[in-house]
Amino acid sequence: MKRARAMIPVLVCLLLLAISAAGGQRMAEKKEQDSATGIRIEEKDGKEYFIFQDVKENSYRAELLENVPKNIYDFSCLSTDEDTGFKKYNDEKNGITSKMGIDVSEFQGGDIDWKQVKDSGIEFVIVRIGYRAYGESGELVKDDMFEQNIEGALDAGLEAGVYFFSQAITPGEAVEEAEFVLDLIRPYKITGPVVYDTEEIKGDTARTDGNTRQEFTNYCKVFCDTVEHAGYDSMIYANMKWMAFTLDMEELTDYDFWYADYHELPQNPYDYTIWQYSETGAVPGINANVDLNIWFEKEG
């Protein structure tokens, strides 16, 4: 009996060591996963949370939603050209490659050399088609350079999409915005996405300041469904803060996202199609800074 009792502390120690080793292995696996995806995950009270930063390096913590499709990208497959700063993604194992693109508006001026843009390696462009003024009038405004940009890009052989900056405060206004876009793109061969862009207006008041989370989400669906019904591919533009706290992501799982994040690696745990990774890109043929984007393409 004495010998049996003496063995108990030894067995307990061995058991604790085994549990510790298993836990350490799980932590190592999770750390490796985080390293590959760029996502920081924490567990608390039986729930998972992800940590991210905004452009001013303010940190935020948001619950990781189980029912929203997850980001499957392995960023060890990402490379950056040292000369151009253009990013490329090639994951042969999972059949995911990429296209390099930009987005432009009247702020890039009207003298873009689109042939030079294409020759530099750019494959697609998303052109701002217009916006709704965020003041009280809510006037719909066409981007001054829309026709010139879309025609130049298409003539150069680039794949083209468009985006519209929304300030809708009713479902009817979201439909109005979609129809405004559809009327303008009908003459052109638009094979890229038609994007709904809602954003926080920093440093000023906006007509959408009173929108609820449900309303912002509903307007995304109304705009995108109207676009899809007309035969175009829709998409929603958002940064991580907007996706975590302003949109109900569980209601938007049927829609593609264009995700904006200017950190070295994107911090989004959810699935997205395009990553806007810089707002200070330099592209031959454009005499101003331009947003750089990578479009992930999945086989099948």
C-alpha positions as CSV (number, residue, x, y, z in Angstrom):
1,M,0.0,0.0,0.0
2,K,2.8,2.4,0.8
3,R,4.4,1.7,-2.5
4,A,1.1,2.4,-4.3
5,R,0.6,5.7,-2.5
6,A,4.1,6.7,-3.4
7,M,3.5,6.1,-7.0
8,I,0.5,8.5,-7.1
9,P,2.5,11.7,-7.1
10,V,4.6,10.4,-9.9
11,L,1.6,9.4,-12.0
12,V,0.0,12.8,-11.4
13,C,3.3,14.6,-12.5
14,L,3.4,12.5,-15.6
15,L,-0.2,13.2,-16.4
16,L,0.3,17.0,-15.9
17,L,3.4,16.9,-18.1
18,A,1.3,15.1,-20.8
19,I,-1.5,17.6,-20.6
20,S,1.0,20.5,-20.7
21,A,2.7,19.0,-23.8
22,A,-0.6,18.5,-25.6
23,G,-1.6,22.1,-24.7
24,G,1.7,23.4,-25.9
25,Q,1.3,21.6,-29.2
26,R,-2.2,23.0,-29.7
27,M,-0.8,26.5,-28.9
28,A,2.0,25.9,-31.4
29,E,-0.5,24.9,-34.1
30,K,-2.6,27.9,-33.4
31,K,0.4,30.2,-33.5
32,E,1.4,28.7,-36.8
33,Q,-2.1,29.3,-38.2
34,D,-2.1,32.9,-37.0
35,S,1.3,33.4,-38.6
36,A,0.0,32.1,-42.0
37,T,-3.3,34.0,-42.0
38,G,-2.2,37.2,-40.2
39,I,-5.1,36.9,-37.8
40,R,-4.7,37.4,-34.0
41,I,-7.1,35.2,-32.1
42,E,-7.9,35.2,-28.4
43,E,-10.2,32.9,-26.4
44,K,-12.2,34.1,-23.4
45,D,-15.2,32.6,-21.6
46,G,-15.6,30.0,-24.2
47,K,-15.7,32.4,-27.1
48,E,-13.2,33.4,-29.7
49,Y,-12.3,37.0,-30.5
50,F,-10.0,38.6,-33.0
51,I,-7.8,41.6,-32.5
52,F,-7.1,44.2,-35.2
53,Q,-5.9,47.8,-35.6
54,D,-7.2,50.7,-37.7
55,V,-5.0,53.0,-39.8
56,K,-4.1,55.0,-36.7
57,E,-2.9,51.8,-34.9
58,N,-5.8,51.9,-32.5
59,S,-6.6,48.4,-31.3
60,Y,-10.0,46.7,-31.4
61,R,-11.4,43.4,-30.2
62,A,-14.4,41.8,-31.9
63,E,-16.2,38.4,-31.5
64,L,-15.3,35.9,-34.2
65,L,-18.6,34.9,-35.7
66,E,-19.0,31.2,-36.3
67,N,-21.5,31.4,-39.1
68,V,-19.5,33.7,-41.3
69,P,-17.2,32.0,-43.9
70,K,-13.6,32.3,-42.9
71,N,-10.5,33.7,-44.7
72,I,-8.6,30.7,-46.0
73,Y,-5.6,32.6,-47.5
74,D,-2.1,31.5,-46.5
75,F,0.1,34.6,-46.7
76,S,3.3,32.7,-46.9
77,C,2.1,32.4,-50.5
78,L,2.2,36.2,-50.9
79,S,5.1,38.0,-52.5
80,T,5.9,41.7,-53.2
81,D,7.8,43.0,-56.1
82,E,10.7,45.2,-54.7
83,D,10.6,47.6,-57.6
84,T,6.9,48.2,-58.0
85,G,5.4,47.3,-54.6
86,F,2.9,45.1,-56.4
87,K,1.7,42.1,-54.5
88,K,1.2,38.6,-56.0
89,Y,-0.4,35.5,-54.4
90,N,0.1,32.0,-55.6
91,D,-1.1,29.0,-53.6
92,E,-0.7,26.0,-55.9
93,K,-1.7,23.6,-53.2
94,N,-5.2,25.1,-52.7
95,G,-5.6,26.4,-56.3
96,I,-5.7,30.1,-55.4
97,T,-3.9,32.7,-57.6
98,S,-4.3,36.5,-58.0
99,K,-4.7,39.4,-60.3
100,M,-3.1,42.9,-59.8
101,G,-5.3,45.9,-59.9
102,I,-6.0,49.5,-59.0
103,D,-9.0,51.7,-58.3
104,V,-9.3,55.3,-59.6
105,S,-11.5,58.4,-59.5
106,E,-11.4,62.0,-60.5
107,F,-8.7,62.5,-57.8
108,Q,-6.1,60.7,-60.1
109,G,-6.7,63.4,-62.7
110,G,-7.8,63.0,-66.3
111,D,-4.5,62.3,-68.1
112,I,-4.0,58.6,-67.3
113,D,-1.9,56.7,-69.9
114,W,-3.9,53.4,-69.7
115,K,-1.6,51.6,-72.1
116,Q,1.3,52.3,-69.8
117,V,-0.8,51.2,-66.8
118,K,-1.5,47.9,-68.4
119,D,2.1,47.4,-69.6
120,S,3.3,47.9,-65.9
121,G,1.4,44.7,-65.0
122,I,-2.0,46.0,-63.9
123,E,-4.7,43.6,-64.9
124,F,-7.9,45.2,-63.6
125,V,-9.3,48.5,-62.5
126,I,-12.3,49.5,-60.5
127,V,-13.5,53.0,-61.5
128,R,-15.5,55.3,-59.3
129,I,-18.7,55.9,-61.1
130,G,-20.1,58.5,-58.6
131,Y,-21.4,59.2,-55.1
132,R,-24.3,60.5,-53.1
133,A,-23.4,63.8,-51.4
134,Y,-23.2,63.2,-47.6
135,G,-24.8,66.6,-46.9
136,E,-28.5,67.2,-46.3
137,S,-29.4,67.3,-50.1
138,G,-28.1,63.7,-50.7
139,E,-27.6,64.6,-54.4
140,L,-26.4,61.9,-56.7
141,V,-23.2,62.9,-58.5
142,K,-21.3,61.3,-61.3
143,D,-17.5,61.2,-61.0
144,D,-16.1,63.8,-63.4
145,M,-13.7,61.3,-64.9
146,F,-15.9,58.3,-65.1
147,E,-16.4,58.1,-68.9
148,Q,-12.8,59.0,-69.6
149,N,-11.4,56.4,-67.1
150,I,-13.7,53.5,-68.0
151,E,-13.2,54.0,-71.8
152,G,-9.5,54.3,-71.4
153,A,-9.2,51.2,-69.2
154,L,-11.4,49.1,-71.5
155,D,-9.6,50.3,-74.7
156,A,-6.3,49.3,-73.1
157,G,-7.6,45.8,-72.5
158,L,-8.1,45.9,-68.8
159,E,-10.9,44.2,-66.9
160,A,-13.1,46.8,-65.4
161,G,-15.5,47.2,-62.5
162,V,-17.0,50.2,-60.9
163,Y,-17.8,51.5,-57.4
164,F,-20.4,53.9,-56.0
165,F,-20.0,55.8,-52.7
166,S,-23.3,55.5,-50.9
167,Q,-25.1,57.7,-48.4
168,A,-28.4,56.0,-48.5
169,I,-30.8,56.4,-45.6
170,T,-33.7,54.5,-46.9
171,P,-34.1,51.3,-49.0
172,G,-35.6,53.4,-51.8
173,E,-32.4,55.5,-51.9
174,A,-30.3,52.3,-52.1
175,V,-32.3,51.2,-55.1
176,E,-32.0,54.7,-56.6
177,E,-28.2,54.5,-56.3
178,A,-28.1,51.1,-57.9
179,E,-30.3,52.2,-60.8
180,F,-28.1,55.3,-61.2
181,V,-25.1,53.0,-61.6
182,L,-26.8,50.6,-63.9
183,D,-27.9,53.4,-66.3
184,L,-24.3,54.6,-66.6
185,I,-22.6,51.3,-67.1
186,R,-25.0,49.8,-69.7
187,P,-22.9,51.1,-72.7
188,Y,-19.7,49.4,-71.4
189,K,-18.5,45.8,-71.1
190,I,-18.3,45.6,-67.3
191,T,-17.1,42.2,-66.3
192,G,-15.6,43.2,-62.9
193,P,-17.6,43.9,-59.8
194,V,-20.2,46.6,-59.3
195,V,-19.3,47.7,-55.7
196,Y,-21.3,49.3,-53.0
197,D,-19.1,51.5,-50.9
198,T,-20.2,52.7,-47.5
199,E,-17.8,54.4,-45.1
200,E,-17.5,56.4,-41.9
201,I,-17.3,60.1,-42.6
202,K,-14.4,61.3,-40.4
203,G,-14.3,64.8,-39.0
204,D,-17.7,65.8,-40.3
205,T,-21.4,65.0,-40.0
206,A,-23.1,62.8,-42.6
207,R,-26.7,62.1,-43.5
208,T,-26.0,58.4,-42.6
209,D,-24.9,59.1,-39.0
210,G,-28.3,58.0,-37.8
211,N,-28.4,54.7,-39.7
212,T,-28.6,51.6,-37.5
213,R,-26.5,48.4,-38.0
214,Q,-29.5,46.7,-39.5
215,E,-30.2,49.6,-41.9
216,F,-26.6,49.7,-43.2
217,T,-26.8,45.9,-43.7
218,N,-30.2,46.1,-45.5
219,Y,-29.0,48.8,-47.9
220,C,-26.0,46.6,-48.8
221,K,-28.4,43.8,-49.7
222,V,-30.8,46.1,-51.6
223,F,-28.1,47.6,-53.7
224,C,-26.3,44.3,-54.4
225,D,-29.6,42.4,-55.2
226,T,-30.6,45.1,-57.7
227,V,-27.2,44.9,-59.4
228,E,-27.3,41.1,-59.5
229,H,-30.8,41.1,-60.9
230,A,-29.5,43.2,-63.8
231,G,-26.9,40.6,-64.6
232,Y,-23.8,42.1,-63.0
233,D,-21.6,40.8,-60.2
234,S,-21.9,42.8,-57.0
235,M,-19.5,43.4,-54.1
236,I,-19.4,45.3,-50.8
237,Y,-16.4,47.6,-49.9
238,A,-15.5,47.8,-46.2
239,N,-12.6,48.0,-43.8
240,M,-12.3,45.8,-40.7
241,K,-13.8,48.2,-38.3
242,W,-16.9,48.6,-40.5
243,M,-17.3,44.8,-40.9
244,A,-16.8,44.2,-37.2
245,F,-19.1,46.9,-35.7
246,T,-21.3,48.4,-38.4
247,L,-22.4,45.6,-40.7
248,D,-24.2,42.4,-39.6
249,M,-21.8,40.0,-41.3
250,E,-24.1,37.0,-40.6
251,E,-26.7,38.5,-42.9
252,L,-24.2,39.2,-45.7
253,T,-22.7,35.7,-46.2
254,D,-24.0,35.5,-49.8
255,Y,-22.1,38.6,-50.9
256,D,-18.5,39.1,-51.9
257,F,-16.3,41.7,-50.1
258,W,-13.6,44.1,-51.2
259,Y,-11.6,44.6,-48.1
260,A,-9.4,47.6,-47.3
261,D,-6.4,47.2,-44.9
262,Y,-3.1,48.9,-45.3
263,H,-1.2,46.8,-42.8
264,E,1.6,44.4,-44.0
265,L,-0.9,41.5,-43.7
266,P,-4.7,41.8,-43.8
267,Q,-6.4,41.4,-40.4
268,N,-9.7,40.0,-41.6
269,P,-10.7,36.6,-40.3
270,Y,-13.6,36.4,-42.8
271,D,-13.7,35.5,-46.5
272,Y,-13.1,38.3,-49.0
273,T,-12.4,38.5,-52.7
274,I,-10.3,41.6,-53.2
275,W,-7.8,43.2,-50.8
276,Q,-7.0,46.9,-51.1
277,Y,-3.6,47.0,-49.5
278,S,-2.2,50.5,-50.2
279,E,-3.5,54.0,-50.9
280,T,-0.1,55.4,-51.8
281,G,0.8,53.2,-54.8
282,A,2.8,54.5,-57.7
283,V,1.8,53.1,-61.1
284,P,3.4,54.2,-64.4
285,G,1.0,56.2,-66.5
286,I,-0.7,57.8,-63.5
287,N,0.6,61.1,-62.1
288,A,-0.8,60.7,-58.6
289,N,-0.9,58.1,-55.8
290,V,-3.3,55.3,-56.4
291,D,-4.9,52.5,-54.5
292,L,-3.4,49.1,-55.1
293,N,-5.5,45.9,-55.0
294,I,-5.0,42.1,-55.2
295,W,-7.9,40.0,-56.5
296,F,-7.9,36.4,-55.3
297,E,-9.0,33.8,-57.8
298,K,-10.1,30.4,-56.6
299,E,-10.1,27.4,-59.0
300,G,-13.6,26.0,-59.6
